[in-house]
Amino acid sequence: MSKSTELNQELLDSCKVVHAEWNELSRVWTLPVIHAIGLKEPARFNEIKRRIEGISATSLAERLNELEKQSIIARKVYPETPPRVEYSLTKKGTELCKLLEQFADWAKRWATTK
C-alpha cells in the first residue's frame, strides 16, 4: 500500500469516527441533557427535567441511559428509601461540555450575521 493510500485510509477512518460521534450527539435532546447536567452537578432526574423545557420523562430517561452507556455521564444511586439517584458528568462529559460551550460562543457570535 502506498503512503498516499495509507494517508487517505487514515483520513477516512478518522472521518468515520467523527461522524459516528456526531450522529450520536445530534440525537434529539442529547445536547440539552448534557448542558442541563453541566449547569449544576450532581443533578437529580426532576432537576434536569425542569431545566429542559418541553422534554418528556420518557425522552429524558432514554437520553440519560444512552449517555451513561457512552460514559458521558455517571449515575449514582444512594441506598435510601426511596432511593436517591444523581447524575454528573464524567471526565469525558466534562471535556465535551467545554467543547459545547465553545460552540455556543461561536453560534452566538455569528448568529447575527445571517
C-alpha positions in Angstrom: 0.0 0.0 0.0 1.4 3.4 -0.9 1.9 6.3 1.5 -0.8 8.2 -0.2 -3.3 5.3 0.1 -2.4 4.8 3.7 -3.0 8.5 4.4 -6.3 8.5 2.6 -7.4 5.5 4.6 -6.4 7.2 7.9 -8.4 10.2 6.9 -11.5 8.1 6.0 -11.2 6.2 9.3 -10.9 9.4 11.2 -14.0 10.8 9.5 -16.0 7.7 10.3 -15.2 8.1 14.0 -16.1 11.8 14.0 -19.3 11.2 12.0 -20.4 8.4 14.3 -19.9 10.5 17.4 -21.6 13.5 15.8 -24.6 11.3 14.9 -24.9 10.1 18.5 -24.6 13.6 19.9 -27.0 15.2 17.5 -29.9 12.9 18.5 -32.9 14.8 19.9 -32.4 16.1 23.5 -28.8 14.8 23.9 -27.1 18.2 23.9 -29.7 19.8 26.2 -29.3 17.0 28.7 -25.5 17.3 28.7 -25.9 21.1 29.1 -28.5 20.8 31.9 -26.3 18.4 33.9 -23.3 20.6 33.4 -25.1 23.7 34.8 -25.0 22.3 38.3 -23.7 18.9 39.3 -24.8 16.5 40.6 -28.4 16.7 39.4 -31.4 14.6 40.1 -33.9 13.5 37.4 -36.6 16.1 38.2 -34.0 18.9 38.4 -32.7 18.0 34.9 -36.3 17.8 33.6 -37.1 21.3 35.0 -34.0 22.7 33.3 -35.1 21.4 29.8 -38.3 23.0 28.5 -40.5 20.5 26.7 -38.7 17.2 27.4 -40.8 14.3 28.5 -39.8 12.0 31.3 -39.5 9.1 28.8 -37.2 11.1 26.5 -35.1 12.2 29.4 -34.8 8.7 30.8 -33.8 7.4 27.3 -31.1 10.1 26.9 -29.7 9.5 30.4 -29.4 5.8 29.7 -27.7 6.4 26.3 -25.3 9.0 27.8 -24.4 6.6 30.7 -23.7 3.8 28.2 -21.4 6.2 26.3 -19.6 7.1 29.6 -20.5 10.8 29.2 -22.5 10.9 32.4 -22.3 8.9 35.6 -25.3 7.7 37.6 -25.0 7.3 41.3 -27.7 5.5 43.3 -27.9 6.1 47.1 -29.3 3.3 49.1 -32.0 5.3 50.8 -35.8 4.8 51.0 -36.9 5.9 48.5 -33.6 5.5 46.5 -31.9 8.8 45.5 -30.3 8.9 42.1 -27.9 11.6 41.0 -26.3 12.3 37.6 -23.0 14.0 36.9 -20.6 14.4 34.0 -17.6 12.1 33.7 -14.2 13.3 32.6 -15.3 12.6 29.0 -18.6 14.5 29.6 -16.8 17.5 31.1 -14.5 17.7 28.1 -17.5 17.5 25.8 -19.3 20.2 27.8 -16.3 22.6 27.4 -16.4 22.0 23.6 -20.2 22.7 23.6 -19.6 25.9 25.4 -17.1 27.0 22.7 -19.6 26.0 20.1 -22.3 28.1 21.9 -20.0 31.1 21.9 -19.3 30.6 18.2 -23.0 30.3 17.4 -23.9 33.4 19.4 -21.1 35.4 17.8 -22.1 34.5 14.3 -25.9 34.2 14.7 -26.4 37.9 13.9 -24.5 37.8 10.6 -27.0 35.7 8.7 
